Amino acid sequence: MKKTLLLSSCLALLLAAPAYAANPQPDETLADNQNLEYWLLDAIKTKDPQLNSAVEGSHVARQLFEGLYNQDNAGNLVPGVATDYEVSDDQTVYTFHLRPDAKWSNGDPVTAGDFVFAWQRLADPATGSTYAWYEELMNVKNAASIIAGETDPSELGVKAVDDHTLEVTLESPIPFFVKMLTHTSTFPVNKAVVEEYGDQWTLPENMVGNGAYKLVEDKLGQDLTLERNENYWDNDNTVIDSIHFQAINDKNAALTRYLAGELDYIELPSGQFPRLKEEYPEQTHAVPRSCTYAYLFNLSDKGPEALKDVRVRKALSYALNRDIIVNNITRSGEKPAYSWTYYATADFEPPVTDYSEWSQEERNEKAVELLKEAGYDKSNPLELTLSYNTSDDHKKIAIAAQQFWKAIGVNVTLNNTEWKVYLDNLKNYNFDIGRYAWCGDYDEASTYLDYFRSGGMNYGGFDDPDYDAVMKASLTAEDPSADYDKAEQILAEEMPLAPIYFYSTPVMVPADLKGLPVENVLQNWYAKDLYRVAN
């Protein structure tokens, strides 16, 4: 017997429930201009949902494609292509019912087979997705062995019962499975189009999507234009007509263009929030964002020998004065981070790590002591390189870190590269210490902690059997909180990264633009839910 979930809580999605959509209030008059100019820090490397691994790419993918579920402004699940689901009594078989009016931008129906193709494609080693591990994390049957090249992708635990019924089988229950389905890697792609055009299928003249918008122009990922998809199932309730994405690496330049009326959304440069909040109170906001800023240590065979010594890694982490960074540099409500998982993650109790309770003077003293034990001091300084991608904010923090480390006898050279080059360097372990930020894929602690599993994203190459065992145990624990705390304590003890701060994102948005999320810690947004009002 199967138990039907009437989804009355955070998973509550009745068959007849409407999706979240643009919702002008009775006293609001829509503006004639319903175009959106949206800022991106970095150029889009790919628009392929199964190949994307960047936040900026996800912003674009959520407009071009739609998965089984979306989120509203508070982060609650709302229907996407799926209208509801049923789950078996043992919580391992999910049956999703797809809306019959969902169509691709070329008019073809969106079917369960499109999801099957996309999910098999994600796990298939031939695809080369850096997010294949996410499907293993979802616990989809046979995903791990397919990713390892041991099983054919056709054996993945997902099948089309009929065109509008998708069945997913898990290896074992995980309570947050449905929450994971808002991630772009799980979005469907059109099999015929992908197979016909190969790696050229995402060009504007070839791309077919099922989202509220379609791609009409792409200038090397720096400048993208999207327009309404008239075949989108909820097009009648969509208000924004077009989206123009612009990549501007310099936040100060973006701010200048915003103030000139050329952009509708920007993130503020470090330190600018207090002034701009005072000058433009209705446009300036600090919004919660589930991200942690950190420096990764390269522990792979290609990394420096010194970083294989945990004493060195701890010394580098301890010496970072996080209070100075958040109070004097970023100045937007960020919190110092002495652990990895975002502090406001749902149902998560932030751990108390030992060094979080020390004074900065005590951390510095311990750092010097550990370096001396490892054979380094000011007469024999450690030489390392800190890499970061182009951004004035990243540069300011890197310069501060350089000074913090110089004070304990470590000489650090700074290395700046553009995002695409930087990301390739991370993937190929071509760095010593690398700036990094991880943003939650879903609102549960495992989205952070699974990063450091062997086989996870794990750009630093951390490999710890005890850590893997703890995370494996968490999958079947009735309450994984104790396992999550153990995992955090292992990270604090082994220090594969130096966490620096938890995000609070300072943004500017024109007063006439309504609907951007302010309570959703994942900051997932959908242009179909936005609208502009007349001034």
Secondary structure, DSSP 8 states (H G I E B T S, - for coil): -EEE----STT---TT---------TT--B-S--EEEEEESS--S---TTT--SHHHHHHHHHH---SEEE-TTS-EEESSEEEEEEETTS-EEEEEE-TT-B-TTS-B--HHHHHHHHHHHH-TTT--TTHHHHHHTTBTTHHHHHTTSS-GGGSSEEEEETTEEEEEBSS--TTTGGGGGSGGG----HHHHHHHGGGTTSTTT----SSEEEEEEETTTEEEEEE-TTSTTGGG----EEEEEE-S-HHHHHHHHHTT--SBEE--TT-HHHHHHH-TTTEEEEEEEEEEEEEE--STTS-GGGGSHHHHHHHHHT--HHHIIIIII-SS-EE-SSSS-TT-TT------GGGGS-HHHHHHHHHHHHHHTT-BTTB-EEEEEEEES-HHHHHHHHHHHHHHHTTTEEEEEEEE-HHHHHHHHHTT--SEEEEEEE-SSSSTHHHHGGGSTTSS-TT----HHHHHHHHHHHH-SSTHHHHHHHHHHHHHH-SEEEEEEEEEEEE--TTEE---SS-TT----GGG-EEB--
